Amino acid sequence: MRTITHWIGGKQATGTSTRTSPVWNPATGAQQAEVALASAADVDTAVQAAATAFETWSQSSLSARTKVLFAFRELVNARTQDIAEAISDEHGKVVSDARGEVQRGMEVIEYACGIPTLLKGEYSDQVSRGVDLFSFRQPLGVCAGITPFNFPAMVPMWMHPVAIACGNTFVLKPSERDPSASTLVAELWSEAGLPDGVFNVVHGDKESVDALLDHSGVAAVSFVGSTPIARYIHERGTANGKRVQALGGAKNHAIILPDASIDYASDHLVSAAFGSAGERCMAISTAVAVGSAADELVEAVSAKARATRVGPGRDADSEMGPVITAAARDRIVGLIGTGAAQGATLAVDGRELTVPGHEDGFFVGPTVLDRVTTEMDVYREEIFGPVLAVVRADSVDEAIALVNANPYGNGTAIFTSSGEAARRFQRGVNVGMIGINVPVPVPMAYYSFGGWKDSLFGSSHIHGPEGVAFYTRAKVVTSRWPQAQGPSGAGYHFPTAT
């Protein structure tokens, strides 16, 4: 059985722990590898390697960092297919979707290539007689990333290129369910010329997570995952004096108004709900059909859900692959059954889907539940599977109120041809990322990604300008160069500008 090991100090490392975890092929249901699970001692080794590397990397020139970043970008671009196939084999998503994930991650690398501009400070001349004032930003030290299974390349790339470009070193703890992409990325960083120890990967579970949160050598922690774990990460990390940005779960709504193109809206709803088997933090899991749009929308979405081609991720004809594990499949199937038992109408039932030749794979078919209410489990819980719940509302104001009453505030969308309704929506919803006729409003890398309410713990969104601010801290310098001789002009009063 192949064993996936850590990457510490510029090379593969087996670590001291003998614990491992299985890595499955979701399309076949067979175990394909095992991944080493780090002990607290292994985490300490990685942090110490990163701390040693920080001493020199933090003093490197912006030009030297940029050179490495450009080389890293070219290597990721050249190896996109390899990374995508590794993701598909362990996560299950179709290869074309995995390539798109790598592309979105690469956009953050490209943003980080502009670090000389992004780290420019401020300068004010003659703020007082003979006194100048200026500021600049410096790196924090060793930063850590704890990332989820659903985007094993993209989400870590939201973190480490920006952190490293700012002069920090990095320890990544990816999901143990699909670890190979992170190891491959570590090899590409090394090939790009990044000094040993600047980027490290430790695979593991709660033991390694807690070790990072408790380690005195870790200055900042970035996290993406479920809301309960995000809350835990934020509380434990901040209690230990660390900067923490912890992005949590989501229950993303799309409002469809009667004036929307139902064909257009249903196309995008199907893509947003069932792409990557619904295992996206930005997936649309709830469609709010307003007034007369409801019946036509459910009919169109149901037809397109039934037509979705489900199969193994390596099959070029597949539009949707399996979910990540058997446990995930069983949980999703259970929630679909609970929804029907609580009164929802099963317009499309994906529980009995079988993929010929892959009968043991972790497949759930696209599912549409109509007439869902806000009291039902399928509405309240983050399903993280290919399930679209349709809730009916009488007006756009009722729909907005429904979105705002939900504890999550990650992303939301509206489908309409009314500029007035769209503007009322974008100003009225308490959500961090909004799409207008765009179902998955993930911002480009030069903006920051993040939600509100229970979708974010901490004040900082990820990548973009807020990412640069998170991975650096400011110094403000007040400077005077007095004449060699002469009165100092000092006094005992509080200094003021003159």
C-alpha positions as CSV (number, residue, x, y, z in Angstrom):
1,M,0.0,0.0,0.0
2,R,1.4,3.4,-1.1
3,T,2.1,5.7,1.9
4,I,1.8,9.5,1.4
5,T,4.3,11.2,3.7
6,H,5.0,14.8,5.0
7,W,7.1,17.4,3.3
8,I,9.4,19.1,5.9
9,G,12.5,21.2,5.3
10,G,12.5,20.7,1.5
11,K,12.1,16.9,1.4
12,Q,9.8,14.0,2.1
13,A,9.6,13.1,5.8
14,T,8.0,10.0,7.3
15,G,7.7,11.5,10.8
16,T,7.7,9.8,14.2
17,S,4.1,8.7,14.3
18,T,3.1,5.3,13.0
19,R,-0.6,6.3,12.7
20,T,-2.1,6.4,9.2
21,S,-5.4,7.0,7.6
22,P,-6.9,5.5,4.4
23,V,-7.1,7.4,1.2
24,W,-10.0,6.1,-1.0
25,N,-10.8,6.2,-4.6
26,P,-14.4,7.6,-4.4
27,A,-15.3,6.3,-7.9
28,T,-14.5,2.7,-7.1
29,G,-14.8,2.6,-3.3
30,A,-11.4,1.0,-3.0
31,Q,-8.5,2.2,-0.8
32,Q,-5.7,3.4,-3.0
33,A,-3.2,4.7,-0.4
34,E,-2.6,5.5,3.2
35,V,-1.5,8.9,4.5
36,A,0.8,9.4,7.5
37,L,-0.8,11.2,10.4
38,A,1.6,13.6,12.1
39,S,2.2,13.6,15.8
40,A,2.8,16.8,17.8
41,A,6.5,16.1,17.5
42,D,6.2,16.0,13.8
43,V,4.4,19.3,13.8
44,D,7.1,20.8,16.0
45,T,9.8,19.6,13.5
46,A,7.9,21.4,10.7
47,V,7.5,24.6,12.7
48,Q,11.1,24.6,13.7
49,A,12.1,24.1,10.0
50,A,9.9,27.0,9.0
51,A,11.2,29.2,11.9
52,T,14.8,28.6,10.8
53,A,13.9,29.4,7.2
54,F,12.1,32.6,8.2
55,E,15.3,34.1,9.4
56,T,16.6,34.4,5.9
57,W,13.4,34.4,3.8
58,S,12.0,37.4,5.7
59,Q,15.1,39.3,4.8
60,S,15.0,38.4,1.1
61,S,14.4,41.1,-1.4
62,L,11.0,41.6,-3.1
63,S,12.7,40.9,-6.4
64,A,14.0,37.5,-5.1
65,R,10.5,36.6,-3.9
66,T,8.9,37.6,-7.1
67,K,11.3,35.6,-9.1
68,V,10.4,32.4,-7.2
69,L,6.7,33.2,-7.4
70,F,6.8,33.6,-11.2
71,A,8.7,30.3,-11.5
72,F,6.2,28.6,-9.3
73,R,3.3,30.0,-11.4
74,E,4.8,28.6,-14.6
75,L,5.4,25.2,-13.0
76,V,1.8,25.0,-11.7
77,N,0.6,26.0,-15.1
78,A,2.7,23.3,-16.8
79,R,1.6,20.6,-14.3
80,T,-2.1,21.6,-14.1
81,Q,-3.3,18.3,-15.6
82,D,-1.2,16.3,-13.1
83,I,-2.6,18.2,-10.1
84,A,-6.1,17.9,-11.5
85,E,-5.8,14.1,-11.9
86,A,-4.5,13.7,-8.4
87,I,-7.4,15.7,-7.1
88,S,-9.9,13.7,-9.2
89,D,-8.5,10.3,-8.0
90,E,-8.8,11.2,-4.3
91,H,-11.7,13.7,-4.2
92,G,-13.8,12.3,-7.0
93,K,-14.6,15.5,-8.9
94,V,-14.4,15.4,-12.6
95,V,-11.0,16.3,-14.1
96,S,-12.3,19.4,-15.9
97,D,-13.6,20.8,-12.6
98,A,-10.3,20.0,-10.9
99,R,-8.5,21.9,-13.7
100,G,-10.7,24.9,-13.0
101,E,-9.9,24.7,-9.3
102,V,-6.1,24.8,-10.1
103,Q,-6.7,27.8,-12.4
104,R,-8.5,29.7,-9.7
105,G,-5.6,28.9,-7.3
106,M,-3.1,30.0,-9.9
107,E,-4.9,33.4,-10.1
108,V,-3.9,34.0,-6.5
109,I,-0.3,33.1,-7.3
110,E,-0.4,35.7,-10.1
111,Y,-1.8,38.2,-7.7
112,A,1.0,37.5,-5.2
113,C,3.6,38.0,-8.1
114,G,2.7,41.7,-7.7
115,I,4.0,41.8,-4.1
116,P,6.3,44.7,-4.7
117,T,3.3,46.9,-5.3
118,L,1.1,45.3,-2.7
119,L,3.6,45.9,0.1
120,K,4.2,49.6,-0.7
121,G,4.0,51.8,2.4
122,E,3.0,55.4,3.0
123,Y,5.1,58.5,3.5
124,S,4.2,62.0,4.8
125,D,6.8,64.7,4.5
126,Q,7.2,67.5,7.1
127,V,4.3,66.5,9.4
128,S,6.0,68.8,11.9
129,R,9.0,71.0,11.6
130,G,11.8,68.7,10.5
131,V,9.8,65.6,11.1
132,D,8.7,63.0,8.6
133,L,6.3,60.1,9.1
134,F,6.2,56.8,7.1
135,S,4.9,53.3,7.5
136,F,5.7,49.9,6.0
137,R,4.6,46.3,6.6
138,Q,6.6,43.3,7.7
139,P,5.9,39.5,7.8
140,L,4.6,37.8,10.9
141,G,6.8,34.6,11.0
142,V,5.6,31.1,10.7
143,C,2.0,30.9,9.4
144,A,-0.2,27.8,9.2
145,G,-3.0,26.7,6.9
146,I,-5.6,24.1,7.8
147,T,-7.6,23.3,4.7
148,P,-10.6,21.2,3.7
149,F,-11.0,18.3,1.3
150,N,-13.3,19.9,-1.2
151,F,-10.6,22.1,-2.8
152,P,-7.3,20.4,-2.0
153,A,-5.3,22.7,-4.4
154,M,-7.3,26.0,-4.6
155,V,-8.0,26.7,-1.0
156,P,-4.3,26.2,0.1
157,M,-3.3,28.4,-2.8
158,W,-5.6,31.1,-1.3
159,M,-3.2,31.1,1.6
160,H,0.5,30.1,1.0
161,P,1.4,32.2,-2.1
162,V,0.3,35.4,-0.3
163,A,1.9,34.5,3.0
164,I,5.2,33.5,1.3
165,A,5.2,36.5,-0.9
166,C,4.9,38.7,2.2
167,G,8.0,37.1,3.6
168,N,6.5,34.5,5.9
169,T,7.1,30.8,6.0
170,F,4.3,28.3,5.9
171,V,3.1,25.0,7.4
172,L,0.2,23.5,5.6
173,K,-2.1,20.8,7.2
174,P,-4.3,19.7,4.3
175,S,-7.2,17.3,4.6
176,E,-6.1,13.7,5.1
177,R,-8.8,12.6,2.7
178,D,-7.1,13.9,-0.4
179,P,-3.5,14.8,0.5
180,S,-1.6,14.1,-2.7
181,A,-2.1,17.5,-4.4
182,S,-0.4,19.3,-1.5
183,T,2.7,17.1,-1.7
184,L,2.9,17.7,-5.4
185,V,2.6,21.5,-4.9
186,A,5.4,21.3,-2.3
187,E,7.6,19.7,-4.9
188,L,6.8,22.5,-7.4
189,W,7.7,25.1,-4.8
190,S,11.1,23.4,-4.4
191,E,11.6,23.2,-8.1
192,A,10.8,26.9,-8.4
193,G,13.7,27.7,-6.1
194,L,11.9,28.3,-2.8
195,P,14.5,27.8,0.0
196,D,14.1,24.6,2.1
197,G,11.7,25.1,5.0
198,V,9.7,28.0,3.7
199,F,6.9,25.7,2.7
200,N,6.1,22.5,4.6
201,V,3.3,20.0,4.6
202,V,2.2,17.9,7.6
203,H,-0.7,15.5,7.1
204,G,-2.8,14.7,10.0
205,D,-6.0,14.9,12.0
206,K,-7.0,16.6,15.2
207,E,-3.7,15.9,16.9
208,S,-1.8,17.9,14.3
209,V,-4.4,20.6,14.2
210,D,-4.2,21.1,17.9
211,A,-0.4,21.1,17.8
212,L,-0.4,23.9,15.3
213,L,-3.0,25.9,17.3
214,D,-1.0,25.5,20.5
215,H,2.6,25.9,19.2
216,S,4.2,29.1,20.4
217,G,6.2,29.3,17.1
218,V,3.1,29.7,14.9
219,A,2.1,33.4,14.5
220,A,-1.1,33.0,12.4
221,V,-3.5,30.4,11.3
222,S,-5.8,30.4,8.3
223,F,-8.7,27.9,8.1
224,V,-11.5,26.9,5.8
225,G,-14.0,24.2,6.8
226,S,-17.2,23.7,8.7
227,T,-18.7,26.2,11.1
228,P,-18.3,24.2,14.3
229,I,-14.6,23.6,13.5
230,A,-14.1,27.2,12.4
231,R,-15.4,28.4,15.7
232,Y,-13.1,25.9,17.5
233,I,-10.1,27.0,15.5
234,H,-10.7,30.6,16.2
235,E,-11.3,30.2,19.9
236,R,-8.3,28.0,20.5
237,G,-6.0,29.9,18.2
238,T,-6.8,33.4,19.6
239,A,-6.6,32.1,23.1
240,N,-3.0,31.2,22.3
241,G,-2.3,34.7,21.0
242,K,-2.4,33.9,17.3
243,R,-4.0,35.8,14.4
244,V,-6.8,33.6,13.1
245,Q,-9.0,33.8,10.0
246,A,-11.5,30.9,10.1
247,L,-13.9,30.6,7.3
248,G,-16.9,28.4,8.2
249,G,-19.8,26.7,6.5
250,A,-22.6,28.0,4.3
251,K,-26.2,27.7,3.2
252,N,-26.1,29.6,0.0
253,H,-29.4,30.8,-1.5
254,A,-30.4,31.8,-5.0
255,I,-33.5,33.9,-5.4
256,I,-35.3,33.5,-8.7
257,L,-37.8,36.2,-9.6
258,P,-40.7,35.8,-12.1
259,D,-39.0,38.2,-14.5
260,A,-35.9,36.0,-14.8
261,S,-35.2,33.7,-17.7
262,I,-36.1,30.3,-16.4
263,D,-33.9,28.5,-18.9
264,Y,-30.9,30.6,-18.0
265,A,-31.5,30.4,-14.3
266,S,-32.1,26.6,-14.3
267,D,-28.9,26.0,-16.3
268,H,-26.9,27.9,-13.7
269,L,-28.7,26.5,-10.7
270,V,-28.0,22.9,-11.9
271,S,-24.3,23.8,-12.4
272,A,-24.1,25.5,-9.0
273,A,-26.0,22.8,-7.1
274,F,-24.5,19.7,-8.6
275,G,-21.1,20.7,-9.8
276,S,-18.4,18.9,-7.8
277,A,-21.3,16.8,-6.3
278,G,-22.4,19.8,-4.3
279,E,-19.2,19.7,-2.2
280,R,-18.4,23.4,-2.5
281,C,-18.7,26.0,0.2
282,M,-20.2,28.3,-2.5
283,A,-22.6,25.7,-3.9
284,I,-26.2,26.8,-4.2
285,S,-28.1,24.5,-2.0
286,T,-31.4,26.5,-1.7
287,A,-33.4,28.0,-4.5
288,V,-35.9,30.6,-3.4
289,A,-38.6,30.6,-6.1
290,V,-40.7,33.8,-5.9
291,G,-44.3,33.8,-6.9
292,S,-45.2,32.4,-10.3
293,A,-41.6,31.4,-11.0
294,A,-41.8,28.3,-8.8
295,D,-43.6,25.6,-10.9
296,E,-41.8,26.4,-14.1
297,L,-38.4,26.5,-12.3
298,V,-38.9,23.2,-10.5
299,E,-39.9,21.6,-13.8
300,A,-36.8,22.9,-15.7
301,V,-34.3,22.2,-12.9
302,S,-35.7,18.7,-12.5
303,A,-35.3,17.9,-16.2
304,K,-31.8,19.1,-16.2
305,A,-30.9,17.3,-13.0
306,R,-32.1,14.0,-14.5
307,A,-30.0,14.7,-17.6
308,T,-26.8,15.2,-15.6
309,R,-24.2,12.6,-16.6
310,V,-22.8,11.1,-13.4
311,G,-19.7,8.9,-13.4
312,P,-16.1,8.6,-12.4
313,G,-14.0,11.8,-12.4
314,R,-11.5,10.4,-15.0
315,D,-14.3,9.8,-17.5
316,A,-14.4,12.7,-19.9
317,D,-18.1,12.3,-20.4
318,S,-18.9,12.7,-16.7
319,E,-20.3,16.0,-15.5
320,M,-20.5,15.0,-11.9
321,G,-18.5,12.5,-9.9
322,P,-19.0,10.8,-6.5
323,V,-18.9,12.3,-3.1
324,I,-15.7,12.0,-1.0
325,T,-16.4,9.0,1.3
326,A,-19.0,6.3,2.0
327,A,-19.9,8.2,5.2
328,A,-20.6,11.4,3.3
329,R,-22.8,9.4,0.9
330,D,-24.8,7.8,3.7
331,R,-25.3,11.1,5.5
332,I,-26.6,12.8,2.3
333,V,-28.9,9.9,1.5
334,G,-30.2,10.1,5.1
335,L,-31.0,13.8,4.8
336,I,-32.8,13.3,1.6
337,G,-35.0,10.7,3.3
338,T,-35.5,13.0,6.3
339,G,-36.6,15.8,3.9
340,A,-39.2,13.6,2.3
341,A,-40.4,12.3,5.7
342,Q,-40.8,15.9,6.9
343,G,-43.0,16.9,4.0
344,A,-40.8,18.0,1.1
345,T,-41.7,16.8,-2.4
346,L,-39.1,14.7,-4.0
347,A,-39.1,16.1,-7.6
348,V,-35.9,14.1,-8.4
349,D,-34.5,11.4,-6.1
350,G,-30.8,10.5,-6.5
351,R,-30.6,8.0,-3.7
352,E,-30.7,4.9,-5.9
353,L,-28.3,6.0,-8.5
354,T,-25.9,3.2,-9.7
355,V,-23.0,3.9,-12.1
356,P,-22.4,0.7,-14.2
357,G,-18.9,-0.7,-13.5
358,H,-18.6,1.4,-10.3
359,E,-21.3,-0.1,-8.1
360,D,-19.1,0.3,-5.0
361,G,-18.4,4.0,-5.7
362,F,-19.6,6.7,-3.4
363,F,-22.3,8.1,-5.7
364,V,-25.4,10.1,-5.0
365,G,-27.4,11.3,-7.9
366,P,-28.6,14.9,-8.3
367,T,-31.7,15.5,-6.1
368,V,-34.3,18.2,-6.1
369,L,-36.6,18.7,-3.1
370,D,-39.6,21.0,-3.7
371,R,-41.8,22.8,-1.1
372,V,-39.0,22.8,1.5
373,T,-39.7,24.9,4.6
374,T,-37.2,26.5,6.9
375,E,-38.0,24.1,9.7
376,M,-36.8,21.0,7.8
377,D,-33.4,19.4,8.4
378,V,-32.5,19.7,4.7
379,Y,-32.8,23.4,5.0
380,R,-31.2,23.9,8.3
381,E,-28.2,21.7,7.8
382,E,-25.3,22.1,5.4
383,I,-25.8,19.0,3.3
384,F,-22.6,19.3,1.2
385,G,-23.9,17.0,-1.5
386,P,-25.8,17.2,-4.8
387,V,-29.1,18.3,-3.2
388,L,-31.1,21.4,-4.2
389,A,-33.9,22.5,-1.9
390,V,-36.6,24.7,-3.4
391,V,-38.3,27.1,-1.0
392,R,-41.3,29.1,-2.2
393,A,-41.8,32.8,-1.4
394,D,-44.4,35.4,-2.3
395,S,-42.2,38.4,-2.9
396,V,-38.6,39.5,-3.2
397,D,-38.8,41.1,0.3
398,E,-39.9,37.8,1.8
399,A,-37.0,36.1,0.0
400,I,-34.5,38.6,1.3
401,A,-35.8,38.2,4.8
402,L,-35.5,34.5,4.5
403,V,-31.8,34.8,3.5
404,N,-31.1,37.2,6.4
405,A,-32.8,34.9,8.9
406,N,-30.4,32.1,8.1
407,P,-27.4,31.8,10.4
408,Y,-24.9,31.6,7.5
409,G,-23.8,34.5,5.4
410,N,-21.3,33.2,2.8
411,G,-22.7,33.7,-0.7
412,T,-26.0,34.3,-2.3
413,A,-27.4,35.1,-5.8
414,I,-30.4,36.6,-7.5
415,F,-31.8,35.9,-11.0
416,T,-33.8,38.8,-12.4
417,S,-34.0,41.2,-15.3
418,S,-34.9,44.0,-12.9
419,G,-32.1,46.4,-11.9
420,E,-34.2,47.8,-9.1
421,A,-34.8,44.4,-7.6
422,A,-31.1,43.5,-7.9
423,R,-30.0,46.7,-6.2
424,R,-32.5,46.2,-3.4
425,F,-31.2,42.6,-3.0
426,Q,-27.5,43.5,-3.0
427,R,-28.0,46.2,-0.4
428,G,-30.4,44.3,1.7
429,V,-28.9,40.8,2.2
430,N,-26.5,40.3,5.1
431,V,-24.1,38.1,3.1
432,G,-20.4,38.6,2.2
433,M,-20.5,37.6,-1.5
434,I,-23.3,38.4,-3.8
435,G,-24.1,37.3,-7.4
436,I,-26.5,39.1,-9.8
437,N,-27.4,36.5,-12.4
438,V,-24.1,34.8,-11.3
439,P,-24.8,31.7,-9.1
440,V,-21.3,31.2,-7.6
441,P,-20.0,34.7,-6.9
442,V,-16.4,33.8,-6.0
443,P,-14.4,37.0,-6.4
444,M,-11.2,37.3,-8.4
445,A,-7.9,37.1,-6.6
446,Y,-7.5,40.8,-6.4
447,Y,-10.6,41.0,-4.2
448,S,-11.0,39.2,-0.9
449,F,-13.1,36.1,-0.3
450,G,-15.2,35.7,2.8
451,G,-18.7,35.6,4.3
452,W,-20.5,37.1,7.3
453,K,-22.2,35.7,10.4
454,D,-21.5,32.0,11.0
455,S,-19.5,31.7,7.8
456,L,-16.5,33.7,9.2
457,F,-14.8,33.8,12.6
458,G,-12.3,36.6,12.8
459,S,-12.3,39.9,11.0
460,S,-10.2,39.1,8.0
461,H,-11.3,37.7,4.7
462,I,-8.9,35.5,2.6
463,H,-6.5,36.4,-0.3
464,G,-6.6,39.7,-2.0
465,P,-5.9,43.0,-0.1
466,E,-7.2,41.5,3.2
467,G,-4.9,38.5,2.8
468,V,-1.9,40.8,2.5
469,A,-2.9,42.7,5.6
470,F,-3.5,39.5,7.5
471,Y,0.0,38.1,6.8
472,T,1.8,41.3,7.6
473,R,1.8,43.9,10.4
474,A,2.5,47.6,10.1
475,K,5.3,49.7,11.5
476,V,5.0,53.5,11.7
477,V,8.2,55.5,11.9
478,T,8.4,59.1,13.1
479,S,11.7,60.5,12.0
480,R,13.7,63.7,12.7
481,W,17.3,64.4,11.7
482,P,18.4,67.4,13.9
483,Q,21.4,69.6,13.2
484,A,24.6,68.3,14.8
485,Q,24.7,71.3,17.2
486,G,22.0,73.6,18.5
487,P,19.1,73.6,20.9
488,S,17.0,70.4,20.9
489,G,13.7,72.2,21.5
490,A,12.5,69.3,23.7
491,G,9.8,69.9,26.3
492,Y,7.8,68.1,28.9
493,H,4.5,68.7,27.3
494,F,2.8,66.1,25.0
495,P,4.4,66.3,21.5
496,T,2.3,68.1,18.9
497,A,2.8,69.2,15.3
498,T,4.2,72.7,14.9
